[in-house]
Amino acid sequence: MPGRKFSFEVNRTSTASPDTLFALEADGPSWAKWGKPLVVQARWARQGTGEPAGVGAVREVGLWPVLVREETVEYEPGRRHVYTFFRGRPLKDYRAEVVFTPADGGGTHLRWTGSFTEPVQGSGPLLAAGLKRVIELFSGKLVKAAETRR
């Protein structure tokens, strides 16, 4: 019996521009600067086509020995970044989308969504809540970094 599909959504507003937020979120190595303490190490395992963070890029983030590899599958600079876990790990069918929309009067609305198939029956609700909490932490750190960027 296939696992059920689960999703989460995190929304934030920032005074920073969509380009500034996008540049920080899509750039693999920059996660080690703004993602601490959850991300201490960040690097490109593989650069993308056309741009380092473009389609096909694989960023590796975390703290050794727990490093997550995320592959960019859609890339619209300043607007949208979609990624999956590289080679299906650690969650099956995981797909995340980060959308940066200009706000009226300046700034940005940020929407970060994710979906996955539960790996073990009954694990979906707990995993979705945990992932949402992690993305809430990351999105808060991203907004702070973008707003204080010099």
N, C-alpha and C positions, 0 to 999 in steps of 0.2 A: 504494500500500500504506500503510494508516494506521500511524502510529508506535505503538510499544509503550508501555504504561503503567508508570510507576515510582513508588515511594513511599519515604518515610523516616519515622522516628519518633525523637523525643527525649524522654526522661523526666528529671524532676528532682524533688527534694523540697525544700520550703522551710519555715521556721518561721513565715512570714507567712501570714495568712489568705487563703482563696480570694478574698474580696472585694477585698483590697488588691492582690493579683496581677492579678486581672481588671481592676480600675480602671486600672492602669498599662498593661497590654497592649492593652486595647480603645481607650484614648484616643489618638487620632492625634497631637496636639501634644506629648504627654508623651514620645514617642519621642526627641525632640531632647534631652531632659534625661538619660535613662538609656541611650540607644542609641549614644552616641558611642564611638569615632570613625566607625563605619559610617553612623550617621544624625546629620547635623548640622542638617538642615532637616526639619521635620515640621509638617503643617498639615492642616486639613480642606479637601479640594477640594469636598466636598459633605457636609452633615450628614444623619444618618439620620432615619427616621420615629420620632417620639416622644422620642428621645434623640439627642444629637449622634453617638454611636457606634453607634446602632441600625441595623437593617436598612436598606440603601440608602446608608449612609455610605460615603464614599470618602476614605481617608487617603492623603496623599502624603508619602513618607518617602525620605530619601537625602541626597545632596549634589549640588547642581546642577552639571552638567547631567544627572546620572543620578538621576532620581527615579522611584520605583516607586509606582504607584497601586493600592491594594487596596480592594476593595468588600466591605463586610459583607453576608453573605447569611443568616446565622443569628446570633441574639444572645440569650443567656440570662444576664443579669447575675449575676456571682459564680460562674458555673458553666461557661459554654461560649461560645466565639466562633469563628465560621467565616467565612472570607473567601476571595475569589478575586482574581486580578489583574484590574483594571478593563479591560474591553474586550479580554480575552485576551492581554494583553502583560505581561511579556516571554515567558511560557511558555504554550503551549496547554493548556487544561483544568486549569490549576493550581487546586488547592483545598487550603486549610490549615484545620486544626481545632485549637484550643487548649482543653483541658479541665482544669478546676481541681476536684480532688476533696479534700474534707476528710480529713486523716490522723488515724488513731487517736492520741489524746493531744495533738492540736493540730497546727497547720501544714497544709500542702497538698502533695498529689501533683500535679504538672503534667505533662501529656502533650501534646506539640505534634507533630502529624503533618501530612504534606503529600503530595500526589500530582499527577502531571502526565503528559502525553503527550509523548514525546520529539519535538522539532521536526525533527531530522535523524537518520536511521537510525544507530544506534550511539552517539549522544550521551547516551543516558539514564543509563547508569551513572555517568559523570563528573558530569553535572548533579545527579543524586540525591546523590552524595557531597558536592558543593559546597554544595547547599542544606542538607543535614543539618549541615554544619560551620557555616554561617551561623546556622542556628537554634540550634545548640549555643551559639554566642557570644551571640546575643540572649537566649536563655533564662537563661543565666548572669548576664547584666547585669540582666535583669528580676528575678530572685531577689534579687540583691544590692541593687538599688534598693528592692524591697519590704521587705527585712529591715532596711534602714537608714533607712527612711522615718520621719520625725518627725511 
